[in-house]
Amino acid sequence: MPDLSLSQFFGLISCPWWLPPLALLLDLLLADPKRLPHPVQGIGWLAARLEGPARRAGHPLTAGALVMGILLCVTGGAVMALVNLPHGLGILAALYFSWSGLALGGLLREGANALRLVERAGENPEALAEARNAVQMLVSRDTGAMDADDLCRSLAESVSENLNDAFVAPFFWLLLAGPVGMWLYKCASTMDSMWGYTNERWLLLGRAAARLDDVLAWIPARLTVLLMLVTARIARIFHNVSVPLPSWPGWAIVARQARLSASPNAGWPMAAAAWLFNGKTGGPTPYHGQVVHKPVMGPEEGRWTIAGTAVLIRHARWTGIAAGFLGTFLFWGAGVLLR
């Protein structure tokens, strides 16, 4: 077995300084190729094949942790092997995995399209069904009976939460550990979205995936709030904003409201978005025929309007760009200091 030192290992998983900003640019400009299989689909396919054996293996908590470990090894090993191919193939593979691991561009495109349909539904009630279907593609709740206000709230919650899940967290791990680290996070995130439910079927089998995703997204979720706050301040200084922004209530209030969420991470960007754009998240939310009363976050009189949701979507784009350039600058600077 070859001797692999720690420095050699980090050389295998690191990435050149230009890779993260180029991946961000591709993500914002280009949609994922429809005809190419996405790596997330591969993770999902393998997880689905392992579910049956895991349920028959014994205790679901142990079996779920074992499946999570197998998927991490397969994902990390496959990405490491491909990004270290010779003759420039590794660079192309690294670029593809870095680009495909980010989903900010797709989130914003789909969110803006759904919002346009919600706006049309206000003028033409017959278009409301189309708007509900478009929002349903972005959320896990039932949108079949929602009005325009509920659709705006659903969009705002999805965009703000996924600003971390779809961009800041994977970009954070891309900077820290290259495409391999990014796809280890994506593997945990994909498993959490498939198995990380708290119902009877998944509570034990998906617990390892849910806890690992919580750990890996803990720092990025809080960084997302900081980035949202900074870019909102800059936006207020340099150009007019079409909706009034309430005063930032302070980190302590946002943190207290964020902790009301069942997830240790999801509540942070949602609470920040609610305060920054005068909305209010949470409240009665329909899931699979039942109404779940989610914790309310944001100003008491806040309400998500079409204009406010549009500003949030534009702001999410600038937050992603700011995160990309700031993260790349820090990454490059750290590399210079270490050398």
C-alpha positions as CSV (number, residue, x, y, z in Angstrom):
1,M,0.0,0.0,0.0
2,P,1.6,3.4,-1.0
3,D,2.6,5.7,1.8
4,L,0.4,8.9,1.6
5,S,1.4,11.8,3.9
6,L,-1.0,14.3,5.1
7,S,0.3,17.0,2.8
8,Q,0.0,14.7,-0.2
9,F,-3.6,13.9,0.8
10,F,-4.5,17.6,1.0
11,G,-2.8,18.1,-2.4
12,L,-5.2,15.5,-3.8
13,I,-8.3,17.2,-2.5
14,S,-7.3,20.9,-2.9
15,C,-8.2,23.0,-5.9
16,P,-6.6,25.9,-7.8
17,W,-7.7,29.4,-6.7
18,W,-9.5,30.1,-10.0
19,L,-11.8,27.1,-9.8
20,P,-14.4,28.4,-7.3
21,P,-15.1,31.7,-9.0
22,L,-15.3,30.0,-12.4
23,A,-17.7,27.4,-11.0
24,L,-19.8,30.2,-9.6
25,L,-19.8,32.1,-13.0
26,L,-20.9,28.9,-14.8
27,D,-23.6,28.2,-12.3
28,L,-25.1,31.7,-12.6
29,L,-24.9,31.8,-16.4
30,L,-25.7,28.2,-17.5
31,A,-28.4,25.7,-16.5
32,D,-27.4,22.1,-15.8
33,P,-27.3,20.1,-19.0
34,K,-30.6,18.2,-19.3
35,R,-29.1,15.2,-21.1
36,L,-26.2,14.6,-18.8
37,P,-26.9,12.6,-15.6
38,H,-26.3,14.8,-12.5
39,P,-24.0,13.4,-9.8
40,V,-26.9,13.9,-7.3
41,Q,-28.9,11.4,-9.3
42,G,-26.2,8.9,-8.9
43,I,-26.1,9.4,-5.1
44,G,-29.9,9.1,-5.0
45,W,-29.9,5.9,-7.2
46,L,-27.3,4.2,-4.9
47,A,-29.2,5.3,-1.7
48,A,-32.4,3.8,-3.1
49,R,-30.7,0.5,-3.9
50,L,-29.2,0.3,-0.4
51,E,-32.5,1.1,1.4
52,G,-33.9,-2.4,1.2
53,P,-30.7,-4.2,2.5
54,A,-30.4,-1.6,5.2
55,R,-33.9,-2.2,6.5
56,R,-33.2,-6.0,6.6
57,A,-29.7,-5.6,8.2
58,G,-30.7,-5.1,11.8
59,H,-31.1,-2.0,13.9
60,P,-32.1,0.9,11.6
61,L,-29.9,3.5,13.4
62,T,-26.8,1.4,12.8
63,A,-27.8,0.4,9.3
64,G,-28.5,4.0,8.4
65,A,-25.1,5.1,9.6
66,L,-23.4,2.3,7.7
67,V,-25.2,3.3,4.4
68,M,-24.2,6.9,5.0
69,G,-20.5,5.8,5.4
70,I,-20.7,3.7,2.2
71,L,-22.1,6.6,0.2
72,L,-19.5,9.0,1.5
73,C,-16.7,6.6,0.6
74,V,-18.1,5.9,-2.9
75,T,-18.7,9.6,-3.6
76,G,-15.4,10.9,-2.2
77,G,-13.4,8.1,-3.8
78,A,-15.1,8.6,-7.2
79,V,-14.6,12.4,-7.3
80,M,-11.0,12.1,-6.0
81,A,-10.1,9.6,-8.7
82,L,-11.7,11.7,-11.5
83,V,-10.2,15.0,-10.5
84,N,-6.8,13.5,-10.4
85,L,-6.9,12.0,-13.9
86,P,-3.8,13.0,-16.0
87,H,-3.5,15.0,-19.3
88,G,-5.9,17.8,-18.2
89,L,-8.8,15.4,-17.8
90,G,-8.7,15.9,-14.0
91,I,-9.0,19.7,-14.4
92,L,-12.1,19.3,-16.6
93,A,-13.6,16.9,-14.1
94,A,-12.8,19.2,-11.2
95,L,-14.5,22.1,-13.1
96,Y,-17.6,20.0,-13.8
97,F,-17.9,18.7,-10.3
98,S,-17.4,22.2,-8.9
99,W,-20.0,23.7,-11.2
100,S,-22.6,20.9,-10.8
101,G,-22.3,21.1,-7.0
102,L,-23.7,24.6,-7.0
103,A,-27.4,25.3,-7.6
104,L,-27.8,29.0,-7.0
105,G,-28.4,29.9,-10.6
106,G,-31.1,27.3,-11.1
107,L,-32.8,28.2,-7.8
108,L,-32.9,31.9,-8.8
109,R,-34.1,31.2,-12.3
110,E,-36.9,28.9,-11.1
111,G,-37.8,31.2,-8.3
112,A,-38.1,34.3,-10.6
113,N,-40.1,32.3,-13.1
114,A,-42.5,31.1,-10.3
115,L,-42.9,34.7,-9.0
116,R,-43.8,35.9,-12.5
117,L,-46.6,33.4,-12.6
118,V,-47.8,34.5,-9.2
119,E,-47.9,38.1,-10.4
120,R,-49.8,37.0,-13.5
121,A,-52.3,35.1,-11.2
122,G,-53.1,38.4,-9.5
123,E,-54.3,39.8,-12.8
124,N,-55.8,36.6,-14.1
125,P,-57.3,34.2,-11.5
126,E,-57.2,31.3,-14.0
127,A,-53.4,31.5,-14.0
128,L,-53.3,30.7,-10.2
129,A,-53.2,26.9,-10.8
130,E,-50.1,27.4,-13.0
131,A,-48.4,29.5,-10.3
132,R,-49.2,26.9,-7.7
133,N,-47.6,24.2,-9.8
134,A,-44.5,26.3,-10.4
135,V,-44.0,27.0,-6.7
136,Q,-44.7,23.3,-5.9
137,M,-41.6,22.4,-7.9
138,L,-39.5,24.3,-5.4
139,V,-41.1,23.4,-2.0
140,S,-42.2,20.2,-0.2
141,R,-45.4,21.7,1.2
142,D,-48.8,21.4,-0.5
143,T,-49.6,24.5,-2.7
144,G,-52.9,23.3,-4.1
145,A,-55.0,25.7,-2.0
146,M,-52.6,28.6,-1.6
147,D,-53.4,32.2,-2.5
148,A,-50.8,34.7,-3.8
149,D,-49.6,35.7,-0.3
150,D,-49.0,32.1,0.7
151,L,-47.2,31.4,-2.5
152,C,-44.9,34.4,-2.0
153,R,-44.2,33.3,1.6
154,S,-43.4,29.8,0.3
155,L,-41.1,31.1,-2.3
156,A,-39.3,33.4,0.2
157,E,-38.8,30.6,2.6
158,S,-37.4,28.3,-0.1
159,V,-35.1,30.8,-1.6
160,S,-33.7,32.0,1.7
161,E,-33.2,28.5,3.1
162,N,-31.7,27.1,-0.1
163,L,-29.3,30.1,-0.4
164,N,-27.3,28.2,2.2
165,D,-28.1,24.6,1.2
166,A,-27.7,25.2,-2.6
167,F,-24.8,27.6,-2.6
168,V,-23.1,28.9,0.6
169,A,-22.5,25.5,2.2
170,P,-21.2,23.6,-0.9
171,F,-19.1,26.7,-1.9
172,F,-17.7,26.8,1.7
173,W,-16.6,23.1,1.4
174,L,-15.3,23.7,-2.1
175,L,-13.0,26.4,-0.8
176,L,-12.0,24.3,2.2
177,A,-11.5,20.9,0.7
178,G,-11.9,21.2,-3.1
179,P,-14.4,19.2,-5.2
180,V,-14.0,16.2,-3.0
181,G,-15.0,18.0,0.2
182,M,-17.8,19.7,-1.7
183,W,-19.3,16.4,-2.8
184,L,-18.9,14.8,0.6
185,Y,-21.2,17.7,1.8
186,K,-23.5,17.2,-1.2
187,C,-23.7,13.5,-0.4
188,A,-24.8,14.2,3.2
189,S,-27.2,16.9,2.0
190,T,-28.8,14.6,-0.6
191,M,-29.2,11.8,1.9
192,D,-30.7,14.2,4.4
193,S,-33.3,15.4,1.8
194,M,-34.1,11.7,1.0
195,W,-33.9,10.1,4.4
196,G,-33.8,12.9,7.0
197,Y,-37.5,13.0,7.9
198,T,-38.8,12.7,11.5
199,N,-41.7,10.4,10.7
200,E,-41.8,6.7,11.7
201,R,-40.4,5.4,8.5
202,W,-37.2,7.5,8.5
203,L,-36.6,8.6,12.1
204,L,-33.9,6.1,12.9
205,L,-32.7,5.0,9.4
206,G,-32.1,8.6,8.3
207,R,-30.8,10.0,11.6
208,A,-27.1,9.7,10.7
209,A,-27.7,11.6,7.4
210,A,-29.7,14.3,9.2
211,R,-27.1,14.8,11.9
212,L,-24.2,14.8,9.5
213,D,-25.9,17.4,7.3
214,D,-26.6,19.5,10.4
215,V,-22.9,19.5,11.4
216,L,-21.6,20.2,7.9
217,A,-24.0,23.1,7.3
218,W,-23.7,24.7,10.8
219,I,-21.0,27.2,10.0
220,P,-22.2,28.0,6.5
221,A,-25.8,28.8,7.7
222,R,-24.5,31.5,10.0
223,L,-22.1,32.8,7.4
224,T,-25.2,33.1,5.1
225,V,-26.8,35.4,7.6
226,L,-23.7,37.6,7.8
227,L,-23.4,37.8,4.0
228,M,-27.1,38.7,3.7
229,L,-26.7,41.4,6.2
230,V,-23.6,42.9,4.6
231,T,-25.0,42.9,1.0
232,A,-28.3,44.3,2.2
233,R,-26.4,47.2,3.8
234,I,-24.5,47.8,0.6
235,A,-27.7,47.7,-1.4
236,R,-29.3,50.3,0.7
237,I,-26.3,52.6,0.4
238,F,-25.8,52.4,-3.4
239,H,-29.3,52.2,-4.8
240,N,-32.9,52.5,-3.9
241,V,-34.8,49.4,-2.8
242,S,-38.4,49.0,-3.9
243,V,-39.7,47.8,-0.5
244,P,-39.0,49.4,2.9
245,L,-36.4,47.5,4.9
246,P,-37.0,47.4,8.7
247,S,-34.2,48.1,11.1
248,W,-32.0,45.0,11.8
249,P,-33.1,43.8,15.2
250,G,-29.7,42.6,16.2
251,W,-28.0,39.2,16.0
252,A,-29.5,38.0,19.4
253,I,-33.1,38.4,18.2
254,V,-32.4,36.7,14.9
255,A,-30.6,33.9,16.7
256,R,-33.4,33.4,19.2
257,Q,-36.0,33.2,16.4
258,A,-33.8,30.9,14.3
259,R,-33.5,28.5,17.2
260,L,-37.3,28.0,17.1
261,S,-36.9,26.1,13.9
262,A,-36.8,22.3,14.0
263,S,-33.6,22.4,12.0
264,P,-30.5,23.9,13.7
265,N,-29.6,25.6,10.4
266,A,-32.6,26.3,8.2
267,G,-34.1,29.0,10.5
268,W,-31.1,31.3,10.3
269,P,-31.3,32.5,6.7
270,M,-35.1,32.4,6.9
271,A,-35.2,34.7,10.0
272,A,-32.6,37.0,8.4
273,A,-34.6,37.3,5.2
274,A,-37.8,38.0,7.1
275,W,-36.2,40.9,9.0
276,L,-34.2,42.3,6.1
277,F,-37.2,42.4,3.7
278,N,-40.1,43.0,6.0
279,G,-41.6,39.6,5.6
280,K,-42.7,37.0,8.0
281,T,-41.9,33.3,7.8
282,G,-43.6,30.3,9.4
283,G,-47.2,29.9,10.6
284,P,-49.8,27.4,9.3
285,T,-48.3,25.3,6.5
286,P,-49.9,22.4,4.7
287,Y,-47.9,19.2,4.4
288,H,-49.4,15.9,3.0
289,G,-53.0,16.8,4.0
290,Q,-52.1,18.1,7.5
291,V,-51.5,21.6,8.7
292,V,-48.2,22.1,10.5
293,H,-47.8,25.2,12.7
294,K,-44.2,26.3,12.0
295,P,-42.5,28.9,14.3
296,V,-43.1,32.5,13.2
297,M,-39.9,34.5,12.4
298,G,-39.6,38.1,11.4
299,P,-41.3,41.4,12.3
300,E,-44.8,41.1,13.7
301,E,-46.5,43.1,11.0
302,G,-44.3,41.7,8.2
303,R,-45.8,40.2,5.0
304,W,-44.3,38.7,1.9
305,T,-45.5,40.6,-1.2
306,I,-44.6,40.1,-4.8
307,A,-42.3,43.1,-4.7
308,G,-40.6,42.0,-1.5
309,T,-40.1,38.5,-2.8
310,A,-38.6,39.9,-6.0
311,V,-36.1,41.9,-4.0
312,L,-35.1,38.9,-2.0
313,I,-34.5,36.9,-5.2
314,R,-32.3,39.7,-6.6
315,H,-30.5,40.0,-3.2
316,A,-29.8,36.3,-3.1
317,R,-27.9,36.6,-6.4
318,W,-25.8,39.5,-5.1
319,T,-25.2,37.5,-1.9
320,G,-23.9,34.6,-3.9
321,I,-21.6,36.8,-6.0
322,A,-20.3,38.5,-2.8
323,A,-19.7,35.1,-1.2
324,G,-17.9,33.9,-4.3
325,F,-15.5,36.8,-4.5
326,L,-14.9,37.2,-0.8
327,G,-14.4,33.5,-0.3
328,T,-12.0,33.3,-3.3
329,F,-10.0,36.3,-2.0
330,L,-9.6,34.7,1.4
331,F,-8.8,31.4,-0.1
332,W,-6.2,32.9,-2.3
333,G,-4.8,34.9,0.5
334,A,-4.5,31.9,2.8
335,G,-2.7,30.0,0.1
336,V,-0.2,32.8,-0.3
337,L,0.4,33.0,3.5
338,L,0.8,29.2,3.8
339,R,3.3,29.1,0.9
